């Protein structure tokens, strides 16, 4: 395992920022596909040591592909490395360290020659009422869930543009569809990820780069157990917290992560992948219910909405 680190946290204008470049001829896209078929795709997966990330890495390796696995825990990928020596390159680093991320991506490209699938999976959940969050807790949630994915996306784009192909997969959450008590700051970080990713998808489409936002439901991972961080509860919220925790326990879904990995493989095989993908029946039904409620609310308040805009007269043709 390679350990990457940096002494400082550079700004967005630092020297290692992704350079701009022109579109690549389409024949390079074809060549990349031919190589992928012959040698197996090259994946880069963050948060790869456990949970969904681990399942994604195992599925990619099982399909004959090569994997660049990024995690914070040294030695967490040793078992996979022993079984797949030539097809797994692992890094121990924090995705919030932009310099380390760029260095790891450069080493990965030097090793495997290209990148085909980039999965921004690293993330964690801090559970608590919005008022209870300290500044440190709120910023930490965004540093990993949003900025970590941003740094990885920036780091891989020069390679994806040059080869004229690639698929970025942003692992978001059902929480991005609508905010809920106890997960408000987490939902905010995932909503920020989705807004950035939708803009990015439009910016890189002309280079042959695809992007999909994946919104998973409940999978049995340590996101809700050992990986869970909580705020210090305030007594004023005790009744609401107790009710929400009861509902959470009753409504939790414990689907195995390998089902999500199977869906991810189907996604990256698609010629025309969707911009958004819901994983799980609960998320699928919830997304439609949220959309229906919003449409109903917008319709009910249509008169007020339209009255808030001054009518602009149609332009008049100049007098002859």
GUVODO-457518 format. One record per residue (C-alpha): x, y, z; residue number from 0; chain. Coordinates in pm, whole numbers, plus 32768, in hexadecimal, padded with zeros to 4 digits. Layout:
X | Y | Z | NUM | A
...
! end
This chain:
8000 | 8000 | 8000 | 0 | A
8077 | 815D | 7FAC | 1 | A
804F | 8269 | 80B4 | 2 | A
8021 | 83C9 | 802A | 3 | A
8018 | 8505 | 80F6 | 4 | A
805D | 8678 | 80DC | 5 | A
80CD | 877B | 81D5 | 6 | A
7FDE | 8888 | 8162 | 7 | A
7E81 | 88AA | 80D6 | 8 | A
7E9B | 8973 | 7F93 | 9 | A
7D94 | 8A5F | 7F16 | 10 | A
7CC7 | 8A25 | 7DDD | 11 | A
7DBE | 8B01 | 7D21 | 12 | A
7EF0 | 8A2D | 7D78 | 13 | A
7FE9 | 89B6 | 7C75 | 14 | A
7F5D | 8854 | 7C70 | 15 | A
7E09 | 88C7 | 7BF7 | 16 | A
7D85 | 8802 | 7AD0 | 17 | A
7DF0 | 88AE | 798C | 18 | A
7CFF | 88FC | 7879 | 19 | A
7D0D | 883A | 7735 | 20 | A
7C68 | 880B | 75E6 | 21 | A
7B80 | 86F2 | 7586 | 22 | A
7C23 | 85AB | 751E | 23 | A
7BDF | 850A | 73C9 | 24 | A
7AD6 | 83FD | 73D0 | 25 | A
7BC7 | 82EE | 735A | 26 | A
7C71 | 82FF | 74AE | 27 | A
7B25 | 82AC | 7552 | 28 | A
7B0D | 8175 | 7478 | 29 | A
7C74 | 8119 | 74CB | 30 | A
7C2D | 813D | 763E | 31 | A
7B04 | 8055 | 761F | 32 | A
7BD2 | 7F52 | 7565 | 33 | A
7CDF | 7F5A | 7672 | 34 | A
7BD8 | 7F40 | 7782 | 35 | A
7B46 | 7E0B | 76DD | 36 | A
7C9D | 7D6C | 76BE | 37 | A
7D3A | 7DCC | 780C | 38 | A
7C0F | 7E18 | 78E8 | 39 | A
7B98 | 7F6E | 7956 | 40 | A
7C54 | 8042 | 7A51 | 41 | A
7B86 | 80B4 | 7B7C | 42 | A
7BDD | 81B9 | 7C7F | 43 | A
7B0C | 8190 | 7DB9 | 44 | A
7B1A | 8266 | 7EF2 | 45 | A
7AA7 | 81E9 | 8044 | 46 | A
7B07 | 8091 | 7FC4 | 47 | A
7B61 | 7FE3 | 8108 | 48 | A
7A02 | 7F93 | 8184 | 49 | A
788F | 7FA8 | 8142 | 50 | A
781F | 7FFF | 7FE3 | 51 | A
797E | 805F | 7F77 | 52 | A
7A07 | 7F0B | 7FD4 | 53 | A
78E9 | 7E5F | 7F1D | 54 | A
792B | 7F34 | 7DE8 | 55 | A
7A9E | 7EDC | 7DEC | 56 | A
7A5C | 7D68 | 7E17 | 57 | A
795B | 7D67 | 7CFD | 58 | A
7A45 | 7E1E | 7C0F | 59 | A
7B63 | 7D2F | 7C59 | 60 | A
7A7F | 7C01 | 7C37 | 61 | A
7A1A | 7C79 | 7ADC | 62 | A
7B86 | 7C7E | 7A6F | 63 | A
7BBB | 7DF4 | 7A89 | 64 | A
7CD3 | 7EB4 | 7B36 | 65 | A
7C98 | 7F8C | 7C67 | 66 | A
7D3A | 80BB | 7D05 | 67 | A
7CB8 | 80AE | 7E6A | 68 | A
7CCA | 81DE | 7F4C | 69 | A
7C82 | 81CB | 80C0 | 70 | A
7CF7 | 8270 | 8200 | 71 | A
7D57 | 812F | 82B3 | 72 | A
7EB6 | 80A8 | 8279 | 73 | A
7EB1 | 7F35 | 8228 | 74 | A
7D39 | 7F22 | 81F8 | 75 | A
7D5E | 7E9B | 8095 | 76 | A
7E7B | 7DA8 | 80D8 | 77 | A
7DA2 | 7C72 | 80AC | 78 | A
7D29 | 7CE3 | 7F56 | 79 | A
7E87 | 7D50 | 7EF6 | 80 | A
7F0C | 7BF5 | 7F45 | 81 | A
7E03 | 7B52 | 7E6B | 82 | A
7E1A | 7C4C | 7D4C | 83 | A
7F83 | 7CC2 | 7D4D | 84 | A
7F92 | 7D42 | 7BEA | 85 | A
7E33 | 7DD0 | 7BDC | 86 | A
7E16 | 7E95 | 7D20 | 87 | A
7ECB | 7FD5 | 7D7F | 88 | A
7E6B | 805C | 7ED4 | 89 | A
7EAD | 81A9 | 7F7C | 90 | A
7E81 | 8210 | 80E4 | 91 | A
7E1F | 837E | 80E3 | 92 | A
7D15 | 8475 | 814D | 93 | A
7C48 | 84F3 | 8026 | 94 | A
7C37 | 864C | 80C6 | 95 | A
7DAE | 866D | 8080 | 96 | A
7DA4 | 86F9 | 7F20 | 97 | A
7F19 | 86DE | 7EE1 | 98 | A
7F1D | 8570 | 7F4A | 99 | A
7DF1 | 8525 | 7E6D | 100 | A
7E96 | 85BB | 7D39 | 101 | A
7FD9 | 84FE | 7D82 | 102 | A
7F21 | 83B2 | 7DA9 | 103 | A
7E62 | 83E2 | 7C64 | 104 | A
7FA5 | 8433 | 7BAC | 105 | A
8048 | 82F6 | 7C32 | 106 | A
7F16 | 8226 | 7BD8 | 107 | A
7F17 | 82A5 | 7A71 | 108 | A
808E | 8265 | 7A58 | 109 | A
8053 | 80FF | 7ACE | 110 | A
7F21 | 80A0 | 7A01 | 111 | A
7F2C | 819B | 78E2 | 112 | A
7DC6 | 8215 | 78FC | 113 | A
7C8A | 822B | 79D1 | 114 | A
7B37 | 81AA | 7964 | 115 | A
7A54 | 81BE | 7A96 | 116 | A
7A7D | 82AF | 7BBB | 117 | A
79A0 | 826D | 7CEA | 118 | A
7993 | 8381 | 7DEE | 119 | A
7915 | 82B3 | 7F10 | 120 | A
79D3 | 833B | 803E | 121 | A
78E7 | 83D8 | 8139 | 122 | A
785D | 83C7 | 8297 | 123 | A
7727 | 8426 | 835A | 124 | A
7712 | 850E | 8486 | 125 | A
75BA | 84E7 | 851F | 126 | A
7524 | 8603 | 85E7 | 127 | A
7437 | 8729 | 85E6 | 128 | A
74B1 | 8854 | 851C | 129 | A
74CA | 892F | 8654 | 130 | A
75A8 | 8830 | 8701 | 131 | A
76C3 | 8835 | 8602 | 132 | A
780B | 88D6 | 865C | 133 | A
78C5 | 8993 | 854D | 134 | A
79CA | 887F | 8543 | 135 | A
78C3 | 8770 | 8513 | 136 | A
780D | 882B | 83FF | 137 | A
794C | 887C | 8341 | 138 | A
79CF | 8717 | 8364 | 139 | A
788E | 8692 | 82C7 | 140 | A
78C0 | 876E | 8195 | 141 | A
7A39 | 8738 | 8181 | 142 | A
7A0E | 85C3 | 8143 | 143 | A
78B8 | 85A4 | 809E | 144 | A
78D8 | 86CF | 7FB5 | 145 | A
7A3D | 874D | 7F99 | 146 | A
7AD6 | 85F1 | 7F94 | 147 | A
7A02 | 8597 | 7E66 | 148 | A
7A53 | 86E7 | 7DC6 | 149 | A
7BCC | 86B4 | 7DE8 | 150 | A
7BBC | 8554 | 7D57 | 151 | A
7AE2 | 85CA | 7C36 | 152 | A
7BD4 | 86E4 | 7BE6 | 153 | A
7D00 | 85FC | 7BFC | 154 | A
7C7B | 84F8 | 7B05 | 155 | A
7BE8 | 85E3 | 7A01 | 156 | A
7D28 | 862D | 793C | 157 | A
7D56 | 84B6 | 7901 | 158 | A
7BE9 | 847A | 78A8 | 159 | A
7BE8 | 85A1 | 77B7 | 160 | A
7D29 | 8535 | 770E | 161 | A
7CB0 | 83D2 | 76D3 | 162 | A
7B57 | 844D | 766A | 163 | A
7A9E | 8360 | 774E | 164 | A
7A52 | 830C | 78B7 | 165 | A
7934 | 82F6 | 79AC | 166 | A
7928 | 83B4 | 7AF7 | 167 | A
7836 | 831F | 7BF4 | 168 | A
77DD | 83FC | 7D1C | 169 | A
774F | 8337 | 7E40 | 170 | A
764E | 8420 | 7ED6 | 171 | A
752D | 83C6 | 7FBA | 172 | A
73B6 | 83BD | 7FDB | 173 | A
73F8 | 84DE | 80CA | 174 | A
7445 | 85BF | 7F9F | 175 | A
72DF | 859D | 7F25 | 176 | A
7255 | 864A | 805B | 177 | A
72DC | 86AF | 81AE | 178 | A
7268 | 85EF | 82E1 | 179 | A
7292 | 8632 | 8456 | 180 | A
73D4 | 859F | 84E8 | 181 | A
747F | 8596 | 8393 | 182 | A
745F | 8702 | 8326 | 183 | A
75D2 | 8752 | 8301 | 184 | A
7619 | 8603 | 825D | 185 | A
74FE | 8645 | 8167 | 186 | A
758A | 87A0 | 8124 | 187 | A
76E1 | 870F | 80CE | 188 | A
7646 | 8615 | 7FDD | 189 | A
7567 | 871F | 7F40 | 190 | A
769F | 87EF | 7F02 | 191 | A
7744 | 86C0 | 7E62 | 192 | A
761C | 8691 | 7D78 | 193 | A
760C | 87FE | 7D10 | 194 | A
777E | 8802 | 7CBD | 195 | A
7766 | 86B5 | 7C07 | 196 | A
7642 | 871B | 7B2C | 197 | A
7706 | 884C | 7AB9 | 198 | A
7840 | 877C | 7A86 | 199 | A
7785 | 867D | 79B2 | 200 | A
771C | 878F | 78C0 | 201 | A
787C | 8821 | 78B8 | 202 | A
792F | 86DD | 785B | 203 | A
7831 | 8632 | 7779 | 204 | A
78D8 | 86BA | 763F | 205 | A
7A19 | 8605 | 76A2 | 206 | A
796F | 84B0 | 76AD | 207 | A
7967 | 84A9 | 7829 | 208 | A
782B | 8424 | 78CD | 209 | A
77B1 | 846A | 7A2D | 210 | A
76A7 | 83C0 | 7AFD | 211 | A
7626 | 841F | 7C55 | 212 | A
75C8 | 82E7 | 7D1A | 213 | A
74D2 | 8307 | 7E3A | 214 | A
74D9 | 81C9 | 7F0C | 215 | A
73DE | 8160 | 8011 | 216 | A
7432 | 809A | 8149 | 217 | A
754D | 7FA0 | 812F | 218 | A
75E6 | 7EE8 | 8251 | 219 | A
772D | 7FA6 | 8277 | 220 | A
77DE | 804B | 839A | 221 | A
775C | 81A0 | 832B | 222 | A
764D | 8173 | 8433 | 223 | A
7720 | 80BD | 8539 | 224 | A
7896 | 80E4 | 8575 | 225 | A
78AC | 81EE | 8466 | 226 | A
7798 | 82C1 | 84FE | 227 | A
77E8 | 840B | 85AA | 228 | A
76E7 | 84B6 | 8689 | 229 | A
76C0 | 8612 | 8716 | 230 | A
7695 | 865E | 8887 | 231 | A
7519 | 864E | 88B3 | 232 | A
7460 | 877B | 893B | 233 | A
7345 | 8726 | 8A2E | 234 | A
724B | 8800 | 8973 | 235 | A
7250 | 8706 | 8854 | 236 | A
7239 | 85CB | 8929 | 237 | A
70CF | 856F | 88D1 | 238 | A
7104 | 85A5 | 875B | 239 | A
7251 | 84EE | 8762 | 240 | A
71B9 | 83C0 | 8811 | 241 | A
70A0 | 83AC | 8712 | 242 | A
718D | 83D4 | 85EB | 243 | A
727D | 82CE | 866E | 244 | A
715A | 81DE | 869C | 245 | A
70E7 | 8218 | 8535 | 246 | A
724A | 81F3 | 84B8 | 247 | A
7272 | 80A3 | 8565 | 248 | A
7126 | 8025 | 84DD | 249 | A
7160 | 80A2 | 837D | 250 | A
72CC | 8044 | 834F | 251 | A
731B | 7F6D | 8221 | 252 | A
7431 | 7E6F | 8240 | 253 | A
7469 | 7E0E | 80D6 | 254 | A
75C6 | 7D7E | 809C | 255 | A
76B9 | 7E6C | 7FEC | 256 | A
76FD | 7D6F | 7ED8 | 257 | A
75A4 | 7DBC | 7E4A | 258 | A
760F | 7F27 | 7E1E | 259 | A
7753 | 7EB0 | 7D7F | 260 | A
768F | 7DDE | 7C86 | 261 | A
75C5 | 7F13 | 7C26 | 262 | A
7703 | 7FDE | 7C00 | 263 | A
7794 | 7EE0 | 7B0C | 264 | A
7656 | 7EF4 | 7A3D | 265 | A
766F | 806F | 7A44 | 266 | A
77D2 | 8083 | 79BE | 267 | A
7783 | 7F86 | 78AE | 268 | A
7670 | 8067 | 7823 | 269 | A
76B7 | 8121 | 76E0 | 270 | A
75D4 | 823F | 774B | 271 | A
75D6 | 8244 | 78C9 | 272 | A
74D9 | 831A | 7988 | 273 | A
7533 | 8460 | 7A30 | 274 | A
7494 | 83DE | 7B72 | 275 | A
7462 | 827C | 7BEF | 276 | A
7390 | 8216 | 7D1C | 277 | A
73FB | 80DA | 7DD3 | 278 | A
72F0 | 8020 | 7E93 | 279 | A
7175 | 8012 | 7E9B | 280 | A
715F | 80F8 | 7FC8 | 281 | A
7222 | 820C | 7F1A | 282 | A
7165 | 81D9 | 7DD5 | 283 | A
7012 | 8201 | 7E7E | 284 | A
708A | 8322 | 7F57 | 285 | A
7111 | 83E4 | 7E2D | 286 | A
6FC2 | 83D6 | 7D7C | 287 | A
6F09 | 8438 | 7EBB | 288 | A
6FED | 8563 | 7EF4 | 289 | A
6FBF | 85D3 | 7D8B | 290 | A
6E45 | 85AF | 7DA4 | 291 | A
6E33 | 867D | 7EE3 | 292 | A
6F07 | 8791 | 7E4D | 293 | A
6E39 | 879C | 7D10 | 294 | A
6CFB | 87B4 | 7DDF | 295 | A
6D8D | 88D0 | 7EAF | 296 | A
6E07 | 898E | 7D7E | 297 | A
6CB2 | 896D | 7CDB | 298 | A
6BFF | 89E4 | 7E16 | 299 | A
6CDB | 8B1B | 7E25 | 300 | A
6CE9 | 8B5D | 7CAF | 301 | A
6C2B | 8CA7 | 7CC4 | 302 | A
6D17 | 8D36 | 7DCA | 303 | A
6E48 | 8CBB | 7D0A | 304 | A
6DDE | 8D57 | 7BC1 | 305 | A
6D76 | 8E9D | 7C65 | 306 | A
6ED8 | 8EC9 | 7CEA | 307 | A
6F5D | 8F10 | 7B8C | 308 | A
6F1B | 904F | 7ACC | 309 | A
6E8B | 9010 | 7975 | 310 | A
6F83 | 9075 | 786A | 311 | A
6EDB | 910B | 7735 | 312 | A
6F26 | 9066 | 75EC | 313 | A
702C | 9122 | 751F | 314 | A
6F99 | 9208 | 741B | 315 | A
7015 | 920F | 72B8 | 316 | A
70BC | 935B | 7260 | 317 | A
6FE9 | 944D | 719B | 318 | A
7031 | 9447 | 7027 | 319 | A
! end
